[in-house]
Amino acid sequence: MAEAAQALLPAHSVKLVYPAAKDLLGTLLHIEMESAGLRTDGLVEALDASATAACSLVLDSNGDLTGGVSDMSIVEGLEGERVSAACYST
């Protein structure tokens, strides 16, 4: 959604605030956001984070959800002040 919004606005107008760890997925997220023209200053590193949030869904041929798995444990280490700072910094 952030990338779609960014396509309609001047470069670096959209800031996605998202928890990211210093792992392979977090690094990939940072690289892909930069290449899409998105700001990366909204990526918030959670304290004691071992893995960036990930979700994998399984859809059938009709597009209906049949299963999935996710790891969202990173949000447990988020501090409200860090998220607020990322939201309201310019």
Secondary structure, DSSP 8 states (H G I E B T S, - for coil): -HHHHHHTSSTT--B--EE--SSHHHHHHHHHHHHTT-B-TTEE--TT--S--EEEEEE-TTS-EEEEEEE-GGGGG--HHHHHHHHH--
